[in-house]
Amino acid sequence: MSINANVPDRQRLLDAIQDVRDDRSSTNWVLVCHEGGDPNTIGVQATGSDGLKGLQALLAADQVQYALLRVVTRVDLSNTVKFVYIYNLGENVGFAKKGRFGIVKGDVTKYFQPFHVDMEISGPAEISDEVVIVTKLVENAAGNADHVRDAAFVQGKQERGYTPFMQKGSPTKTSNPSLSEASGGAASVATGSSSSSSGGGSGGDAPTSGTRSHHGSRGNLADAGTGKATGVPGKPTVGVVATQSQGVKFGEDLGEALREMRKDASTTRWVLGTYQGGSISNPIVLAGKGEGGIDDVKKLLTPDVICYGIKRVTDMIDGHPTTKFAHFVWIGNAVSIMSKAKISTHKGAIGEFFAPFHVDLTVSEHRELSDSIIHDKVAAYSGSKSHVK
């Protein structure tokens, strides 16, 4: 059996696909099937201009079909076109037949390339609820899906952390109280007070001449928060703010550095936090910030520390610069197993504090973190990375 598909009316197929790609055409989907149930022969089954709902009506659970759908989504106030490739391997197609149809799948897919999102389904029911599945996939590919949790998300939720043993007959804690005050006269703040919009501004970042970073020497991370790690001589120990997760506090200087970095006019490109004094029971305070790249950050990432950082990245979408943020966690190889286990309970609070961001990664070696790695991850998320095969 040939691995190449036979297309009796090849020109019609090419014209139908091109019609979907043409912005001037109202046609926004094309459906291709195996003619007469022949695994080697394909042809155009239908085209339409009624979007996913029209396409869905013709998807069958007893057929193998291929479709290309054009979707328009908003990216930074501009309409952009994305293409979704759908492979319908019907659940009612016999096992042996699925194998024969699968032989030509690679050849058939070539006709539909390039596309931004691909889906494999086993029948129309898998996308019946969705305009949601397709829309969400496309928004993720475009980088404009909203992953930011608002303050209402945590209202009424139980605080994470240690829950003391409740004796029989003792009153039960049924709701989450307002944010606790941190020890030592710390101020309480509402969740998300340091957040800005997901896009982080217009993204028209002016290039900087040279780089400048503020941090202590390689051995001074343990003194973060005392002024030694921030390049601010004589700065007193910072205040801390409580978060929604019990037992996790953040230095006010770290929050201020994050807010400053998100401003369009700011030249700061990265901010790094670590546990004050190297103890995970202490607040997470500012360890450094700078205008350079990840190589500057690595000077502070030693094997015996845990750090949390965020990097500002400029991503090009359809020729327009847009701002994205990458959140990274550094857990050095020399950090004890006990400490690694304990900080897992801090993950939720740390994510909320550094939000909003577009991508995140956890690393333990310098080779796992670089400007190119972050740019690739951001580009894959935003849809600006080429996936053409």
C-alpha positions as CSV (number, residue, x, y, z in Angstrom):
1,M,0.0,0.0,0.0
2,S,1.4,3.4,-1.0
3,I,2.2,6.0,1.7
4,N,1.2,8.8,-0.7
5,A,-2.4,9.9,-1.0
6,N,-4.1,9.8,-4.4
7,V,-5.9,13.1,-5.2
8,P,-8.0,12.8,-8.3
9,D,-9.0,16.5,-8.3
10,R,-5.8,17.9,-6.9
11,Q,-6.4,21.4,-8.2
12,R,-9.8,21.6,-6.5
13,L,-8.1,20.7,-3.2
14,L,-5.4,23.3,-3.6
15,D,-7.9,26.0,-4.5
16,A,-10.2,25.2,-1.6
17,I,-7.3,25.4,0.9
18,Q,-6.0,28.6,-0.7
19,D,-9.5,30.1,-0.4
20,V,-9.4,29.5,3.3
21,R,-6.1,31.3,3.5
22,D,-7.3,34.3,1.5
23,D,-8.2,37.2,3.8
24,R,-10.5,38.5,1.1
25,S,-12.6,35.3,1.0
26,S,-15.5,34.6,3.3
27,T,-14.6,30.9,3.3
28,N,-13.1,30.0,6.6
29,W,-12.9,26.2,6.6
30,V,-12.4,23.3,4.3
31,L,-13.1,19.6,5.0
32,V,-11.4,16.7,3.2
33,C,-12.4,13.1,3.3
34,H,-11.4,9.7,1.9
35,E,-13.6,9.3,-1.2
36,G,-15.6,6.1,-1.3
37,G,-13.9,5.0,2.0
38,D,-10.7,4.3,0.1
39,P,-7.7,4.8,2.5
40,N,-5.5,6.0,-0.4
41,T,-7.9,8.5,-2.1
42,I,-8.8,11.9,-0.8
43,G,-10.9,14.8,-2.0
44,V,-12.8,17.9,-0.9
45,Q,-15.9,17.0,1.0
46,A,-17.1,20.6,1.7
47,T,-16.2,24.2,2.4
48,G,-18.0,26.9,4.4
49,S,-18.0,30.3,5.8
50,D,-19.9,29.6,9.1
51,G,-16.8,28.8,11.2
52,L,-16.4,26.0,13.7
53,K,-20.1,25.2,14.1
54,G,-20.6,24.7,10.4
55,L,-17.5,22.4,10.2
56,Q,-18.5,20.5,13.3
57,A,-21.8,19.5,11.7
58,L,-20.0,17.5,9.0
59,L,-17.5,15.8,11.3
60,A,-18.4,12.1,11.6
61,A,-17.4,9.5,14.2
62,D,-17.3,6.8,11.5
63,Q,-14.9,8.6,9.1
64,V,-11.4,9.8,8.8
65,Q,-11.4,13.5,7.9
66,Y,-9.0,16.4,7.6
67,A,-9.9,20.1,8.0
68,L,-8.4,23.5,8.0
69,L,-10.1,26.3,10.0
70,R,-9.3,30.0,9.9
71,V,-9.7,31.8,13.2
72,V,-9.3,35.6,13.8
73,T,-8.1,36.6,17.3
74,R,-6.9,39.8,18.9
75,V,-3.2,40.4,19.7
76,D,-2.3,43.7,21.2
77,L,-5.3,45.5,19.7
78,S,-4.7,44.1,16.3
79,N,-6.7,41.4,14.4
80,T,-4.5,38.4,13.5
81,V,-5.3,35.3,11.6
82,K,-4.5,31.8,12.9
83,F,-5.0,28.5,11.2
84,V,-6.2,25.3,13.0
85,Y,-5.6,21.9,11.4
86,I,-8.0,19.2,12.6
87,Y,-7.5,15.5,12.1
88,N,-10.7,13.5,12.8
89,L,-9.9,9.8,13.3
90,G,-13.5,8.6,14.0
91,E,-13.9,6.4,17.1
92,N,-16.2,4.1,15.1
93,V,-13.6,3.4,12.4
94,G,-12.4,-0.2,12.7
95,F,-9.0,-0.9,14.2
96,A,-7.6,-2.4,11.0
97,K,-8.9,0.5,8.9
98,K,-7.4,3.0,11.2
99,G,-4.0,1.5,10.5
100,R,-4.5,1.7,6.7
101,F,-5.8,5.3,6.9
102,G,-2.9,6.3,9.1
103,I,-0.3,5.3,6.5
104,V,-1.2,8.3,4.3
105,K,-1.8,10.8,7.1
106,G,1.7,12.4,6.8
107,D,1.3,13.0,3.1
108,V,-2.2,14.4,3.5
109,T,-1.1,16.8,6.3
110,K,1.5,18.4,3.9
111,Y,-1.4,19.9,1.9
112,F,-2.6,21.9,5.0
113,Q,0.8,23.3,6.2
114,P,1.6,25.7,7.6
115,F,-0.8,26.0,10.5
116,H,-0.5,27.4,14.1
117,V,-2.5,24.8,16.0
118,D,-3.2,21.1,15.3
119,M,-5.9,18.9,16.9
120,E,-6.6,15.2,16.8
121,I,-10.1,14.2,17.7
122,S,-12.2,11.0,17.5
123,G,-15.6,12.7,16.6
124,P,-17.6,15.9,16.7
125,A,-18.4,15.6,20.3
126,E,-14.8,16.5,21.3
127,I,-15.2,20.0,20.0
128,S,-19.0,20.4,20.4
129,D,-18.7,22.5,23.6
130,E,-16.0,24.5,21.9
131,V,-15.7,27.2,20.1
132,V,-13.9,26.9,23.6
133,I,-11.3,24.2,22.8
134,V,-10.3,25.8,19.5
135,T,-10.5,29.4,20.8
136,K,-8.4,28.6,23.9
137,L,-5.8,26.7,21.8
138,V,-5.5,29.6,19.4
139,E,-5.3,32.2,22.2
140,N,-2.5,30.2,23.8
141,A,-0.7,30.1,20.4
142,A,-1.2,33.8,20.0
143,G,0.1,34.5,23.5
144,N,-3.0,36.5,24.5
145,A,-4.8,33.9,26.7
146,D,-5.6,35.4,30.1
147,H,-4.0,33.3,32.8
148,V,-4.1,36.0,35.5
149,R,-6.1,35.2,38.6
150,D,-7.9,38.1,40.2
151,A,-8.2,38.8,43.9
152,A,-11.6,37.1,44.0
153,F,-10.0,33.8,43.1
154,V,-8.6,33.4,46.7
155,Q,-11.6,34.7,48.6
156,G,-12.9,32.2,51.0
157,K,-10.2,29.6,50.3
158,Q,-8.4,27.9,53.1
159,E,-4.9,29.2,53.8
160,R,-2.2,26.8,52.9
161,G,0.3,25.7,55.5
162,Y,0.1,23.9,58.9
163,T,-3.4,23.3,60.3
164,P,-3.4,22.6,64.0
165,F,-5.1,19.6,65.5
166,M,-8.7,20.5,66.3
167,Q,-10.1,18.9,69.5
168,K,-13.6,17.5,69.4
169,G,-16.1,20.2,69.9
170,S,-13.7,23.0,68.9
171,P,-15.0,25.6,66.5
172,T,-14.1,24.9,62.9
173,K,-12.4,27.4,60.6
174,T,-14.9,27.9,57.7
175,S,-13.5,30.8,55.8
176,N,-10.3,32.5,55.0
177,P,-9.7,35.6,57.1
178,S,-8.2,38.8,55.8
179,L,-4.5,38.6,55.1
180,S,-2.5,38.1,58.3
181,E,0.1,40.6,59.4
182,A,3.7,39.4,59.2
183,S,5.7,39.2,62.3
184,G,7.6,42.2,63.4
185,G,5.0,44.8,62.5
186,A,4.8,43.9,58.8
187,A,2.1,45.4,56.7
188,S,-0.7,43.4,55.1
189,V,-1.5,43.9,51.4
190,A,-4.3,42.7,49.1
191,T,-3.4,39.9,46.7
192,G,-2.2,41.1,43.3
193,S,-1.4,44.6,44.5
194,S,1.9,44.4,42.6
195,S,0.4,43.2,39.3
196,S,0.0,45.0,36.1
197,S,-1.6,44.1,32.8
198,S,-0.7,40.8,31.2
199,G,1.0,42.4,28.3
200,G,3.2,44.6,30.6
201,G,2.8,47.7,28.4
202,S,3.2,48.5,24.8
203,G,6.3,46.5,24.4
204,G,8.2,49.3,22.5
205,D,11.2,48.9,24.7
206,A,14.1,51.2,23.9
207,P,17.4,49.4,23.7
208,T,19.9,50.2,26.4
209,S,23.6,51.1,25.9
210,G,25.6,48.8,28.1
211,T,24.2,46.9,31.0
212,R,23.9,47.7,34.7
213,S,23.0,45.3,37.5
214,H,22.5,45.8,41.2
215,H,23.6,42.8,43.3
216,G,26.1,41.7,45.9
217,S,29.1,39.5,45.4
218,R,28.7,35.7,44.9
219,G,28.7,35.1,48.6
220,N,26.3,37.8,49.6
221,L,23.0,36.2,48.7
222,A,22.6,35.2,52.4
223,D,22.6,39.0,53.1
224,A,19.8,39.8,50.7
225,G,17.5,42.4,52.1
226,T,20.2,44.2,54.2
227,G,21.3,46.4,51.3
228,K,24.4,44.3,50.4
229,A,22.7,42.5,47.5
230,T,20.9,45.4,46.0
231,G,23.7,47.9,45.5
232,V,22.1,50.3,48.0
233,P,24.7,51.0,50.6
234,G,23.5,51.2,54.2
235,K,19.9,50.3,53.3
236,P,18.2,49.0,56.5
237,T,16.5,45.6,56.6
238,V,13.4,45.8,54.5
239,G,9.9,45.4,55.7
240,V,7.9,42.3,54.7
241,V,4.4,41.8,53.4
242,A,2.2,38.8,54.1
243,T,0.7,36.7,51.3
244,Q,-2.3,34.5,51.1
245,S,-0.2,31.4,51.7
246,Q,0.5,31.1,55.4
247,G,4.2,31.4,56.4
248,V,5.5,33.0,53.2
249,K,6.4,36.7,53.3
250,F,8.0,39.0,50.8
251,G,10.3,42.0,51.2
252,E,8.8,45.4,50.3
253,D,11.9,46.1,48.2
254,L,11.3,43.0,46.1
255,G,7.7,44.1,45.4
256,E,8.9,47.6,44.5
257,A,11.5,46.3,42.1
258,L,8.8,44.2,40.4
259,R,6.5,47.2,40.0
260,E,9.3,49.3,38.7
261,M,10.4,46.7,36.1
262,R,6.9,46.5,34.6
263,K,6.8,50.2,33.8
264,D,7.3,50.9,30.0
265,A,10.0,53.5,30.7
266,S,12.0,51.2,33.0
267,T,15.4,50.0,31.9
268,T,15.3,47.1,34.4
269,R,15.2,43.8,32.6
270,W,15.3,41.3,35.5
271,V,14.6,41.0,39.2
272,L,15.7,38.2,41.5
273,G,14.6,37.3,45.0
274,T,15.9,34.9,47.6
275,Y,15.3,33.8,51.2
276,Q,16.8,36.3,53.6
277,G,19.8,34.8,55.4
278,G,19.5,31.7,53.3
279,S,16.8,30.3,55.6
280,I,13.5,29.2,54.0
281,S,11.6,30.3,57.1
282,N,12.6,33.9,56.4
283,P,11.0,36.4,54.0
284,I,11.9,36.3,50.3
285,V,13.7,39.6,49.7
286,L,15.4,41.4,46.8
287,A,18.7,39.6,45.8
288,G,19.4,41.7,42.7
289,K,18.1,43.5,39.6
290,G,19.7,44.7,36.4
291,E,19.5,45.9,32.9
292,G,21.5,43.1,31.3
293,G,20.7,39.5,30.3
294,I,20.6,36.2,32.0
295,D,24.4,36.0,32.2
296,D,24.2,38.7,34.8
297,V,21.6,36.8,36.7
298,K,23.7,33.6,36.8
299,K,26.3,35.4,38.8
300,L,23.9,35.2,41.7
301,L,22.7,31.6,41.1
302,T,25.0,29.5,43.2
303,P,24.4,25.7,43.9
304,D,23.5,26.3,47.6
305,V,20.7,28.9,47.1
306,I,17.0,29.0,46.1
307,C,16.0,32.0,44.0
308,Y,12.9,33.3,42.3
309,G,13.2,35.6,39.4
310,I,11.4,37.3,36.5
311,K,12.8,38.4,33.1
312,R,11.4,41.0,30.8
313,V,11.5,39.9,27.1
314,T,10.6,41.7,23.9
315,D,8.8,39.3,21.4
316,M,8.0,40.2,17.8
317,I,4.5,39.4,16.7
318,D,3.6,40.2,13.1
319,G,6.4,42.8,13.0
320,H,5.3,44.5,16.2
321,P,7.4,44.4,19.5
322,T,5.4,43.1,22.5
323,T,6.5,42.7,26.1
324,K,6.4,39.3,27.7
325,F,7.5,38.2,31.2
326,A,9.2,34.9,32.0
327,H,9.2,33.6,35.6
328,F,12.0,31.3,36.7
329,V,12.8,29.3,39.8
330,W,16.4,28.3,40.7
331,I,16.9,25.4,43.1
332,G,20.7,24.8,43.3
333,N,22.0,21.2,43.3
334,A,23.5,21.6,46.7
335,V,20.1,22.6,48.4
336,S,19.1,19.9,50.9
337,I,16.3,17.5,50.1
338,M,14.4,18.7,53.1
339,S,14.5,22.3,52.0
340,K,13.4,21.3,48.5
341,A,10.4,19.5,50.0
342,K,9.5,22.4,52.2
343,I,9.5,25.1,49.5
344,S,7.0,23.1,47.4
345,T,4.4,24.5,49.8
346,H,5.5,28.1,48.8
347,K,4.8,27.6,45.1
348,G,1.3,29.0,45.0
349,A,2.2,32.1,46.9
350,I,5.3,32.8,44.9
351,G,3.4,32.4,41.6
352,E,0.8,34.9,42.8
353,F,3.4,37.4,44.0
354,F,5.3,37.3,40.7
355,A,2.2,37.3,38.5
356,P,1.3,38.1,35.8
357,F,3.8,36.3,33.6
358,H,3.5,34.4,30.4
359,V,5.9,31.4,30.8
360,D,7.7,29.8,33.7
361,L,10.5,27.3,34.2
362,T,12.4,25.6,37.0
363,V,16.1,25.0,36.7
364,S,19.0,23.8,38.8
365,E,22.0,24.2,36.5
366,H,23.3,27.2,34.6
367,R,23.1,25.4,31.2
368,E,19.3,25.1,31.7
369,L,18.9,28.9,31.8
370,S,19.9,31.4,29.0
371,D,18.4,34.3,27.1
372,S,17.9,32.0,24.0
373,I,16.1,29.4,26.1
374,I,13.7,32.0,27.5
375,H,13.1,33.6,24.1
376,D,12.3,30.2,22.5
377,K,9.9,29.4,25.3
378,V,8.2,32.8,25.0
379,A,8.0,32.6,21.2
380,A,6.5,29.1,21.4
381,Y,3.9,30.4,23.9
382,S,3.0,33.5,21.9
383,G,2.8,31.8,18.5
384,S,5.6,33.8,17.0
385,K,7.9,30.8,16.8
386,S,7.9,29.0,13.5
387,H,6.5,25.5,13.7
388,V,6.4,24.8,10.0
389,K,7.6,21.3,9.3
